[in-house]
Amino acid sequence: MFRAFTLLCLLTYIAFSKTISFSEEKYYEALESTFNKKGEIHFLKDKIEVKYEGDDTLLTYSDDILITKKGKKIKKLDLTKNPSVKMFFVLFEAIYFDKKEILKSYFSMQKKGKIVEMLPHKNISHYIENVQYKKTNNKLDFLQINLSNKDRIRLEEIE
């Protein structure tokens, strides 16, 4: 009985999860520097986990809370008080899974060739300047978030 339950749990976990590998480029205007990382994003049933290569930190986003776990240290951040960080997770999930209604609630969208450009509604325009992305055959070619402070984040799905 225990084996059947364990197998059912494992199959449910696999059915509700999706993992992608990505590369991330962050540009910080204040430092005039660009930083590059690679990692994996795991979309689970009710949360998103991010793990970077060469770093033992695990980021878990669920219900407006970001949990950062590094070794035995755990920090919780309420993202209702930090909407720019929350927007990263909302954007990535909505774009990756084609949740257009969620995107339209935050942005006006227009397609320029194969690239979708999104301009923020007033409620988030003070921290996001614009967003661009391109997908080919359900693969995210890139997602670029340009912030109002001139910082930017660019993600690309890698195989």
C-alpha positions as CSV (number, residue, x, y, z in Angstrom):
1,M,0.0,0.0,0.0
2,F,2.8,2.4,0.9
3,R,4.5,1.7,-2.4
4,A,1.3,2.4,-4.4
5,F,0.9,5.7,-2.5
6,T,4.5,6.7,-3.1
7,L,4.2,5.9,-6.8
8,L,1.0,7.9,-7.0
9,C,2.7,10.9,-5.3
10,L,5.6,10.7,-7.6
11,L,3.4,10.6,-10.7
12,T,1.3,13.5,-9.5
13,Y,4.5,15.5,-8.9
14,I,5.8,14.8,-12.4
15,A,2.4,15.5,-14.0
16,F,2.3,19.0,-12.3
17,S,5.9,19.9,-12.8
18,K,7.9,21.4,-15.7
19,T,11.6,22.1,-15.6
20,I,13.5,24.4,-17.9
21,S,17.2,25.3,-18.1
22,F,17.9,29.0,-18.6
23,S,20.6,31.6,-18.8
24,E,20.2,34.9,-17.2
25,E,21.8,38.2,-17.8
26,K,21.4,41.1,-15.4
27,Y,22.5,44.6,-16.1
28,Y,22.8,47.0,-13.2
29,E,22.9,50.6,-14.3
30,A,24.3,51.9,-11.0
31,L,27.3,49.5,-11.3
32,E,27.5,49.8,-15.1
33,S,28.0,46.0,-15.0
34,T,26.5,42.9,-16.5
35,F,26.3,39.6,-14.6
36,N,25.5,36.2,-16.2
37,K,24.2,33.0,-14.5
38,K,22.7,29.7,-15.6
39,G,20.1,27.7,-13.7
40,E,16.9,25.8,-13.7
41,I,13.3,26.8,-13.1
42,H,10.9,24.2,-11.8
43,F,7.3,25.0,-12.2
44,L,5.5,22.9,-9.7
45,K,1.8,22.6,-9.0
46,D,1.6,25.6,-6.7
47,K,5.1,27.1,-6.6
48,I,8.1,28.1,-8.7
49,E,11.6,27.0,-7.7
50,V,14.8,28.6,-9.1
51,K,18.2,27.1,-8.6
52,Y,21.4,28.7,-10.1
53,E,24.5,26.7,-11.1
54,G,27.4,26.9,-8.7
55,D,25.1,28.3,-5.9
56,D,23.4,26.3,-3.2
57,T,20.6,28.9,-2.8
58,L,17.1,27.7,-3.6
59,L,14.5,30.4,-4.4
60,T,10.8,29.3,-3.9
61,Y,8.0,31.5,-5.0
62,S,4.5,30.7,-3.8
63,D,1.4,32.8,-2.8
64,D,3.2,36.2,-2.8
65,I,6.0,34.8,-0.6
66,L,9.6,34.3,-1.8
67,I,11.6,31.9,0.4
68,T,15.4,31.9,0.0
69,K,17.1,28.9,1.4
70,K,20.9,28.8,1.6
71,G,22.2,25.9,3.6
72,K,20.3,26.0,6.9
73,K,19.4,29.7,6.6
74,I,15.9,30.5,5.4
75,K,14.6,34.0,4.7
76,K,11.0,34.8,3.8
77,L,10.1,37.9,1.8
78,D,6.5,39.2,1.4
79,L,6.3,40.1,-2.3
80,T,3.2,42.2,-1.8
81,K,5.7,44.7,-0.4
82,N,8.2,44.2,-3.2
83,P,6.0,44.0,-6.4
84,S,9.0,44.4,-8.8
85,V,10.4,41.0,-7.6
86,K,6.9,39.4,-7.7
87,M,6.5,40.7,-11.3
88,F,9.5,38.6,-12.4
89,F,7.8,35.4,-11.4
90,V,4.3,36.4,-12.6
91,L,5.8,37.4,-16.0
92,F,7.9,34.3,-16.5
93,E,5.1,31.9,-15.6
94,A,2.4,33.8,-17.6
95,I,4.7,34.0,-20.7
96,Y,6.0,30.5,-20.5
97,F,2.5,29.0,-20.2
98,D,0.7,31.5,-22.5
99,K,-1.5,33.0,-19.8
100,K,-2.5,36.0,-21.9
101,E,-5.2,37.2,-19.6
102,I,-2.7,37.6,-16.7
103,L,-0.4,39.5,-19.0
104,K,-3.2,41.7,-20.2
105,S,-4.1,42.6,-16.7
106,Y,-0.7,44.2,-16.2
107,F,0.4,45.2,-19.8
108,S,-0.8,46.4,-23.2
109,M,0.6,44.0,-25.8
110,Q,1.7,44.4,-29.4
111,K,3.5,42.1,-31.7
112,K,6.4,43.4,-33.8
113,G,7.4,40.7,-36.2
114,K,8.0,37.6,-34.0
115,I,8.7,39.7,-30.8
116,V,6.0,40.6,-28.4
117,E,6.4,44.0,-26.7
118,M,4.5,44.8,-23.6
119,L,4.0,48.2,-22.0
120,P,3.0,48.3,-18.4
121,H,-0.3,49.7,-17.2
122,K,0.0,52.6,-14.8
123,N,-0.1,50.5,-11.6
124,I,3.3,49.0,-12.4
125,S,4.9,51.6,-14.7
126,H,6.9,53.1,-11.9
127,Y,9.2,50.1,-11.8
128,I,8.9,48.4,-15.2
129,E,9.6,50.3,-18.4
130,N,8.7,47.5,-20.8
131,V,9.0,43.8,-21.5
132,Q,9.9,42.0,-24.6
133,Y,9.8,38.3,-25.4
134,K,9.9,35.8,-28.2
135,K,8.8,32.2,-28.3
136,T,9.3,29.6,-31.0
137,N,7.4,26.3,-30.8
138,N,6.7,26.7,-27.1
139,K,10.3,27.4,-26.4
140,L,11.2,30.8,-24.8
141,D,13.8,32.3,-27.0
142,F,14.1,35.3,-24.7
143,L,12.4,37.4,-22.1
144,Q,13.7,40.8,-21.4
145,I,12.4,43.0,-18.6
146,N,13.6,46.6,-18.7
147,L,13.1,48.3,-15.4
148,S,12.4,52.0,-14.8
149,N,15.8,52.5,-13.0
150,K,17.5,51.3,-16.3
151,D,18.4,47.9,-14.9
152,R,17.4,44.9,-17.1
153,I,17.0,41.2,-16.8
154,R,17.2,38.9,-19.8
155,L,16.4,35.2,-19.7
156,E,16.9,32.6,-22.5
157,E,15.8,29.0,-22.4
158,I,18.6,26.7,-23.1
159,E,18.4,23.0,-24.0
